[in-house]
């Protein structure tokens, strides 16, 4: 449930995800009357999918605290609770991000040593098959250097898991590469990073135009800057696509030229399809809430069935690899779990 | 002088800028022995260009305070001083941004009522001929809500001047459009903006993916977020260009297809040229240092002659329209100049 186009995209996503995860079982929480007819459209889907009815839902306008207090029977909360009691391996939601984080924090709890869970995803880079983990994407608008350090640890472990990079290169997002650059937060964080034991190597500052060069494996920033960065990447890609389409429609000659390109483009079909897949945000859909004692994946609210299936794929991959248990073991090994996380700070 | 490829790009930029500004006169400060042979390459350029020799320069590694103290005879400082004493209408530099701001602040002084000058540029949008003014781009890594208010005023006046928009729609960059979203700074700034007299209309929050939709005329943020945003846009555009080129080279068939597209592309030539010009960062080169009592334009350090010529064009356009005098008059009318700017805050 949740998201701009639920429950359609959720059901279609489950259907499509069967291709890559043929043994996956789904529990969908939400309005049975809406969901059941959608499930019936996909042959065999009802055999691996259970619908659990609840009329309650969290809307995109609900404040996290309100959702937490009044949404005990919402589809979002019930899905998270299924992970908390071990009935489900992971929860995937396209709903309200703030509410999802608040409920997941309450129900799944923080990992020992983590003060603030954060949202991570990976961005495409110039190197095929490589992605840069970017976090936090908006869970924590205001951060301390300790928060950023924990993001670096979680991001490093995520990079190891997803891209099998043994020693991820971890950078702090900044407005220059020189040591003196930046605000107080990055200056303080850089000092902390330089002496900390990380699952990877701290390599200094990365600028905004270096996130996708492939020179870094993890780029750490506060949730305000991270969210603006993520959305700026989306906005730029959209603008370029729009301008390119406009160019081919801008005059009769441009249209004639575009038609004459078609045979050539048909021959390039596979290359262009690969390109457009590398650029398609749906194939990067599925941001992970890291630092929780259970898997929780946030899908873009405006995605479609393909995008939602990809978010399910991220969840399935992490679940199959016992990511949560691995991270907890690593945090203990790195000495993070020794620090008790004060409960008041986690809200 | 200054920038990665000076003085070549400076001389070539002056040569190219003559096309749009045939009456412009140039003073180039720097190493005469390097500059004179370059000038000789362009017929007639020496008639509108004077070279003033100085061996000193500010390097990209100099800290602003160091440059200010030890760079009194640097090409950057001498060029700024020429504006300060009214000999030149504007200064254009591709050098060290921090040093340029520090020297310009010292030599040109702040406008009355402006605590912190800021760097502004405009980004392309979906609407041809329209640009969104984005600021601050990095002069002030840490800001107060009063700083952001002053940026909004300067940005609004800049939008009026450059795009002739009578009532610019001014937004605050944030991580959501709902009133509760964001960090303390945007929350405080939003309250201040809602009741302030602005040269335009405060329309609330803009997210990262809305900067280039054309729905806003001015997007205001602190220098840390603004710099990351600007560079993220650059990095995303570069990645897309790279991936597209790679796609057409990825296999024999892709290469054959690309060749077969050539006649069609030739027919689209004008449309594609227009597209690539709209996407080419050189044509957006030239960020303005706003809030100073003199015109100072910062060129991208890595640009070429075409990019530098564009930065000269921005400077020439603002100078011809007496932008500085207009802004000072508007600040007084809006009641900003009444507040004395404490000198300690301006450094």
Interface residues (C-beta under 8 A of the other chain):
Chain A: X61 X63 X124 X125 X126 X138 X141 X142 X173 X175 X178 X180 X181 X182 X183 X184 X207 X208 X209 X210 X211 X212 X213 X221 X223 X224 X225 X227 X228 X229 X230 X231 X232 X233 X234 X235 X236 X237 X238 X239 X240 X242 X243 X244 X246 X247 X248 X250 X251 X253 X254 X256 X257 X258 X259 X260 X261 X262 X263 X264 X265 X266 X267 X268 X269 X270 X271 X272 X274 X275 X278 X279
Chain B: X61 X63 X124 X125 X126 X138 X141 X142 X173 X175 X178 X180 X181 X182 X183 X184 X207 X208 X209 X210 X211 X212 X213 X221 X223 X224 X225 X227 X228 X229 X230 X231 X232 X233 X234 X235 X236 X237 X238 X239 X240 X242 X243 X244 X246 X247 X248 X250 X251 X253 X254 X256 X257 X258 X259 X260 X261 X262 X263 X264 X265 X266 X267 X268 X269 X270 X271 X272 X274 X275 X278 X279
